[in-house]
Amino acid sequence: MSLPEFLSDAWDYRGRSAERATTGGWISAAMILGGEACERLTTLGIAVNLVTYLRATMRLGNATSANVVTNFLGSSFMLCLLGGFVADTYLGRYRTIAIFAGVQAIGVMILSISTVVSGLHPPRCDPASAAAPATCAPATDKQLSVLYLSLYTIALGTGGLKSSVSGFGSDQFDESNKMERTQMTAFFNWFFFFISIGSLLAVTVLVYVQDHLGRGWGYGICAVAIVVGLTVFLAGTRRYRYKKLVGSPLTQIASVFAGAWRKRRLELPADTSELYSVDEIAGESIRQTSTKKRIMRKQKLPKSNQFSFLDKAAIKESGMPTDKWHLSTLTDVEEVKMVLRMLPVWATTIMFWTVYAQMTTFSVSQATTMDRRLTPSFEIPPASLTAFFVVSILITVPFYDRLVVPISRCLIHNSYGLTPLQRIAVGLVLSILAMISAALGELRRLSSDGRPVSVFWLVPQFFFVGAGEAFTYIGQLDFFLRECPKGMKTMSTGLFLSTMSLGCFLSSVLVAAVHRLASGNKPWLANNLDHGRLYNFYWLLAILSGINFVVYLMCSKWYVYKDKRMAEEGIELEETDKACHA
C-alpha cells in the first residue's frame, strides 16, 4: 500500500498540506465550472435583454438605454480589479467567490422585486392612446435609483466573482505534475465551453421567459440560478485545494515606482551586481520574515534595458530602511517591467470589446423593428438574436482545434496553433468585418420602404463578433497568463477583464459624443431608428477598429515573448513557470 502524497504549496480546508488523491482535480473543478455556468447564465440573462426593458418599460431613449447597459457591463468587469486585490491581499480566492456570489444574488433579488412592485417602474400604457403623454411618462428618479442600486450591486458581485473563479479553478491542479498540468490546460477549454453554454441558455430560454412570461419570472430564475451556483460551489469546500495569500501585485508595482521616484536623482551603477537581487535576500536575516515568503514564488530574472528608470528602485543606500517601499529587488523591478511591456497590447484590444458592446445594445434595438417570425405563431425575441453570436463561438472553437491547429503543425511546426498575439489579430479583423456588415445590414433595413425586413440580415454581424470573441478572448487569456510574472495571475486576469470594461465605457463615450454632435434634423442615434442614421455610427466603429488594428500590429511586432527573451539571456524557465506557456 503506497503512502499518501501531499502537496507542498496547497492546503486543504483545515489548513493541512493537501493530499493529492483526496483534494483538487476534476471533481473540484466540476463544482467550480457549475458555479461559473450559473453566474454566466445570470449575468448575461440580465444584460442581453436589458436594453429592451429600459426602452419599453422604463421608457428611456435609445442612446440612454445603450449607455446604461454598457456602463453596467463596464463596471462589472472593472470591479474585477478590486475583487482581485481583495482576494490576493485579504480573503483568498475561495472566500472572495463565496462572498461576492452572495452579493450578486442580493442584487438580482432587488432587480426581480423592482420589476414586480408596481411603484418601482412606470405604469403600463398604450402609446397610441389619446392619454399617452400622461400615461407613458418615463421612469422617475426614485424608480431609476432602485434600478441602478440593483444593477451596480450585481456588478460588484460579478466583479469579485469573476476575478477569482478561473484562478481558483487552476489552483485545483498541480503545475509541477505532468498529468495535472495537462488537465489544467483542458480545464481552461472547459471553462470557456461552460461560459458559452450558460450564455446560450441565457439568450434563448431566459430571454423567451422575460418576453413572454414577464421580467419578474425571468429575473427570478436568474436569482435562483446564482443561489444554486453558490450552493454547488460551497458543496466542494472539503474537496478544494487552497493556496496561501501572497499579497497584491499592485502593492509590488506601487512600491517599485515609489522607490524609483524617490531615487530618481541617483545614478545607476555600471555593474548590475551592485543592485539588490533575490540572491542577497535569501541570505539575509533582517528581512527574512517579511520577504522570504514573497521571494519563494519568484525566479531570478535578468536585467533588461527597457524602462531602465525603474532600476533605480533596486539601488542600495547605506543607512536607509530596507522595507519594500524603499528598496526593491532587481527581480521585483523586472516583473513590473513585464507588466509594462504587456500594456500596449492591452490597450489595443479594448476596441474589440467596444464593437462587442453593440451586440447587446443597438443590434438588439434593430431586431425589435424587423420581421422576427419563424412561423405564423412564433416570433424570435429580439435579444435571442445573440444566440447566433453564441453558436458562432461554439462552431469556431472546435473549427480552430480540429483544422487550424493541425495545419499549423504541418506548415509552421507550431504544436499549439496560432500564437496568442496572432489569435487576437484574427479577432480584431473579424470585428472590423462585423461593423461593415452591421452598416450594410442597417442600410438594407432602411431601404425597405416601410416593409418589414427579415431579422436574419443581422446574423452576419453576430456571427463575426462571436467568431472574433472565440479568437480574441482565448488569445487574450493565454497572452496575459503566459506573459505574466509568476504570482501575478490574478492581477493579469484582471487586466484582461478590464479591456472588456474599458471597451464598454468607450462605447458609452462614443455614443454620448455622437448623440451630442450628430443630432441635427436626422441624427445618427435617434430614439426611433427609422428616423436615424445608425449605419454612420457603425461605419465610424469600422474606421476606428481599422486604425486600432494597424496600431496593434505595430505593438505586437515590438513585443517579444517572455520565453524567447529569457532564452536569449540563456536562462531556462522553471518547470512550474513553463506550465503558464502550455
N, C-alpha and C positions, 0 to 999 in steps of 0.2 A: 504494500500500500504506500503510495507516494505521499510525501509531506505536502501540506497546502503551500501555495506560492503567494507571497504578499508583495504588494507594490510599494516602492519607496517614496513615490510622490503623490499618492492618493490615499484618502481615508474613507472609512465607512461612516454611517450616521452616528455612531458612538464615539467617533474621534480616534479609532484604532486604524492601523495600517490596513488598507483594503485587500481582501483576499481575491485573487484573480477569478477563481471559479464561481464565487457566490455574489460578486458585485459587477456592475457595469455590463458591457456587451450589448447584444441586440435586444435583450429583454428590457433593459433600462432605456435604451434608445427608442424602442417602440412606444413607450409611455410618453416620452418627450415629443415624439412625432405626432402622436394622437392629440396631445395638448396643443401643438402648433397648428394642426389642421383645424381644430375648433376655433383658435384665435383668428386664423385667416378667414374662415367662414364668417366670423362675427364682424371683423373689421371691414372686409370688402362688401359683405352683405349690407352694411350701413352706407359705405362710401359710394358704391357704384350707382345706387339709385337715389342718393341724397339730393341731387340737383332737381329731380322731378318733384320731390317733396317740397323743396324750397320754393319752386316756381308755382306749383299747383295749390299747395296747402298754405304755406307761409306767405305766398304771393310776393316774392321778391323778383327783381328783374333778372334777365339772363346773365349779364356781367356780374351782378352782385352774387347771384347763386353760384356761378362758377368760382368766384373768389372765396366764398365760404367753404366750398368743397376743397379747393387746393390749399387754403390756409389750414384746414383741419388735417389733411394728409401731410402737409409740410411739417406741422407741429408734431405729429405722431412720430415721424422719422427723426426730426431734430432732437426730440427728447430722448432718443436712443443714446446720445452722448451723455446726458445726465444719468440715465439708467446704467450705462457702463461705468461711470465714475462711482456711483453708489455701490455697484456690485464689486468692483475691484478694491475699493477702499474700506467699505463698512460691512456690507451684508453678505457678500458672496453671491454666486450666481443662483443657487437654489432658492435662498430666501428672497432674492430680488424678483425672480419669476413668480413665486407664490404670492408675494405681497402685491405686486403690480397687476397680476391677473385678477386679484380681488378688487383692486381699484378700477380696472376696466369693467368688471361685472357691475359695479355700482353705477358707473357712467351709463352703461347700456340700460340698466333698470330705470334711471332717471329719464332717459330718452323715450323708453317704452311708455312710461307714465304720462309724459308730456303729449304723446300722440293720442292718449285715451281720454284724459281730462279735458273737457271742452274749453275751460277757461285758459288753457295753456297754448291754444292755437286759434287762429281766426275762424269764425263760423263758416259753414259751407254756404255757397252762393251760386247762382246761375248768372254767368257773365252776360247772357243775352237778355236778362230781365230788365225791366224799367228801373228797378231799385238797385241795379248793380253798383252804381257809385257808392251807395251806403253800405250794402251788404258785402261787397268784395274789397273791403279795406285791407291793407297789408297788416302783417303781424305787428303788435305793439312792442315797445321796448321791454316790457316785462316778459312777454312771451319769447322774444328773442334772447333775453338773458337766461331763461331756463334752458333754451335750446343750446346756447353757447356753453353753459355750465356742463351740460351732459356731454357735448362733443369734446370739450377740452379735458374733461375727466377721462373719457375714453382714450384721448390722445396721450395723456400722461401714463395710463396703464399700458397702452400699446408700446410706447417708447421704452418703458422699463422692461417689459417682457421681451421685446424683440432684441434688445441689446445683449441678452444673455442666453437665449434659448439655443442658438446654434453652437455657441461656445460650450455650454453645459452638455450638449449632446456629444460634442467631440471629446469632452472630459471622460466619457464612458469607455473610451478606447485608449489603450496604452500605445503611445507612439514608438516606444522602444521595442515593441513586439511586432515582428513582421506580419503575422496573421491579423492582429488587431489594427495595424496601420492600414492594411488593405480594407478592412471592414470600415474604418473611419472614412476612407475615400468613398466607399459605397454609401455611407450614411449621408454625405452631403448630396449625393444624387437623389436618394430617397427623400431627403429634406425638401428639395426643390419640387419633387413629384407630389408630396403631400400638400405643399403650399398650393400647387396647381389644382389638386383635387378639391381642396377647400374653396378655391376661387371658383371652380366650375359649379359647385353646388350653390355658392352664393349668387352667381349671376343667372342661374336658372331657377332653382327651387325657391330660394328666398325672395328673389325679385317677383316671381309669379305670386307668391303668398302676399307680398306687400301690395301689389297692384290689384289683386282680386279679393283678398280677404281683409285687407286693411293693414296699416302700418303697425298698429298695436300687436297684431298677431306676428307680423314679420320681425319686429324688433324684440318681441317677447321670445321668439325662437332664438334670436341672437343671444339674449341674456341666458337662456337655458344652455345654449351651446358652450359659452365661455365658462359657466359653472361646471358643466360636465368635463370640459377640458382641464379645469383646475383640479377636479376630483381625480381624474385619471393621472394627472401629474403627481399629485400628493400620494397616490397609491404606490408609487415607486420609491418612496422615501427610504425604506430599509435596503433597497437594492442599489441605489445610486452610489457612484464614486464622487467624492468631493475633493476639491483642491484648496490648498491654503491661500489666504489673501496675500497678494504680492504688492499691494499698493497701486495707486493710479499712475499710469504712464504720463498723464497730464502734469502730475507733480514733477516728474523727471524732466519733462520738456521745459516747464516753467523754471526749474532750478538751473538748467543749463543756460537758458537765455539770461537769467538773472546774474549768474556768475560771469558770463561773457560780457555783459553790460558793465558790471562792477569793475572788471579788469580791462576795460576797453583801451585804456591808455598804456597798458603794459605791452612790451614787445614779446612776440613768441620766441622761444628758444630755438636755436638752429638744430639742436639734437632733440628729436622727438622723445627719446628715452627720459628726458627731464620732465615730461608731462606725467600727470598722475594716471596710473594704469591699474588694471584688475590685479595684476601680479603683486603689486605693492599692498593692496588691501588684504590679500589672502594671508599675508604675514603680519598684519597689524593686530594689536590687541585693543587699541584705544577705540576703534570703531567697529569691533567685531560684532557686538550685539545688534547694532542698528543697520550695519551694512552687509554683513555676510549673507543674510537671508536674501538681500536684494541681488547679490552677485552670484548666488548659487544657480540662478537661471540664465546667467549671461555667458556668452562665448567671447573671448578676446577678439576684437576686430582691429584690422589695420587702419592706420591713419590715412584719410583721404584728403585731397587738396581742395575739394569743393567746400564752400561755406567755411573757410578757414577762420573767420572771425569767431566762430563758436569754440575753436580750440582753446581760446583764452580761458574758458571756464575750467580747464584742467591744469592751469599754471599754478604751481605750488608757491605759496608765500609764507615766509617764516613769521611766526607769531600770530597768524590768522587762524580762525576756527576751521575745523576740518569737517563740519557738517555739510550735507549735500547742497545747501544754499550758498556755500562759499567755495566749495571745491568738488568738482565732478570728475569722474574717471574719464579717461580717453574713450573707453567703450561706451559710457553713457552719452558722450558727445557724438560718437559715430552713429549710435542708434537714433538720436534726434535727427542727424543728417539723413538717415534712411527715410524718415518720415517726410522731411522737406523735399527729398527727391520725388516722392510719390505725389506731391501736391499738384504739379502741372497736369498730370493725368487725371487726378481727382477733379480738378476744375473743369476740364474739357469734357467730362462725362455728364455734367449737370444738364446740359442742353437736351440730352436724350430723354430725361425724366420730365422736362418741360413739355416735350412732344407727347410723352406718355400721359400727362395730366389731361390732355384734351379728350382722351378716350372716355373719361368719366364725367366730362362736363359738356362741351359743345357737341361732341359726337352723339351723346345721348339726347341732347336737345334737338338735334337734326332728326333723329329717329322718331321723335314724337310727331313730326309733321309729315311723315312718309307712310306709304302703304305697307303695313306690317302683317297682313293677313297670309297665313299659311293655308287655311281652309276657310270657307264662308263663316264658320263658327269659332275659329280660333285665331287670335291675333297675338303676335310676339310682343311681350312687354318691351318698351324702349331700352331699358337698361340691360335686357337679356342679349342685346347685340354684342355685348362684351364676351359672350360665350364663344364667339368666333375668335376673339383675342386669346382666350384660354386654350381652345382647341389648337390654335396655331402653335402655341408653346408646346403642347403635348405631342404635336407632329414633329416640330423642329428638333427637340432633344433626341429622340431615337434616330432621326434622319442624320443628325450630326454624328452620333455614336456609331451607327452602322455603315455610314457612307463616307463622311468627311475624314474620320479618324483612320480607317483603313487606307484611304487614298494618300493621306499624309504620311503614313508609314512607308508606303511604296515610293512616293515621289520625293519627299524631303527627309525621310528616315527619322521622323518625329513620332514616337510611340504615343504621345499624348494628343496628337492632332494640332490644331492651331494654338499658338501661344496666347496667353491671356490678353495681351495688347491687340493681337490680330482679331480675336473674338470680339473685343469691344469695337474695333474698327468696322467689322461687318454689321454690328448692331447700329452704329451711327449711320451707316449708309442706308440701312433699312428704314431708319427714322426719317431720313430725307425723302425716300420714296413714299412713305406713309403720308407726309404732308402734301406732296404733289398729288397723290391720288385723292386726298381729302379735298383739296381745292377743286380738282376736276369733278369730283362727285357732287360738291355743292353747286358748281355751275350747272351740272346736269339737273339737279333738283330744281333750281330756279328757272330753268328753260322749259319747264313742262307746261307753261301757260295755264296754271291752276289745276291741272290733272295730277292726281297723286302718283308719285314715283316710287317704285319698289325700294324698300329699305335695304335690299341686298346690294344696292350701289355703294353702301357704306362698308361692305365686307372687306374690300382691299385694304383700307386704312387700318382696320382692326387686325387683319392678317399680318401686315408689315410690322406694326408695332409689337404684336405678340411674338413674331419670329425674332424681331430685334431685341426684345427683352430676354428671350432664351439665350441669345449670344451675349448681350451686354451684362445681364445680371450675373450669370455664371462666370463670365470673364472678369468682371469687377471683383466678385467674391474671391476667385482664385488669385487675382493680382494682389489684392490687399492682404490676404492671408499668407501668400507666398513671399511677398516682399517685406512684410512687417518684421521688425525686430522681435526676437524671441521674448515672449512675455507681454507683448503688446497686442495680442489678438483681439481682445475685447474692444480696445480703442480703435484698432484698424477696421473692425467690423462697423463701429460707429461712424468712422469716416466714410465707409462705403454707403451706409444708410443715409448719411447726411447729404449725399448727392441727390437722393430721391427727394429729401426735404427741400433742398435749395432749388431743385427743379420745379417743385410745386409753387414755391414762393416766387420764383422768377416768372412763372406763368401768371400769378396774381399781379405782379408788377406790370407785365406786358399788357394784360387785359385792362388794368386800370389806366395805363398810359394811352392805349389805343381808344378806349372808351371816351377818354377826355379829348384827345387830339383829333380823332376821326369821327366826330359827332355832328356832321353837317346835315344837309337835307336827307341824305341817305347814309346813315352811319354804318361803320363796319360791323359793329356788335349791337344790333337792335334787339329790343325785347321781343319783337315779332321777327323771326329770322327771315321771313319772306320779304320784309322791308329793309333788310340789311345786306351787307357785303362780307359775309363771314369768309368767303373764299380769299379775300385780300389778307385776312389775318393768317390763314393757312399758308398763303404764298410768303408772307413775312417770316413765318416759322421755318419754312423750307430754306429761305435765303440765309437766315441766321444759323440754321443747322449746317448748311454747306460751308459757311465761313468757319464755324466751330470745328468742322471735320478737318479742314486744312490746318488749323492750329493744332489739333490733336495729332495729326501725322507728324508735325514737327516735334511735338513733345515726346511722342513715342519713339521717334528716331533718336532723340537725345538720350532717352532713358537706357541705362544698362542694368540688366537683371542682376540681382544680388549674387547668385551663384557664379555667374560669369565674372563679375567684378572680383569676387574673392578668389576664384580660380586664377585670375591674372596676378593676384598677390601671392599665389602659392599656398593658400590656406584651404584646408579641407573642412567642409561643413560637418558639424556634429551630426551623429546619426539621428538624434531627435529633431534637429533643425531641418534635416533632409525631408522629414515627413511633411513639412509645410509645402514642399515642392511637388509631392506626389499627386 
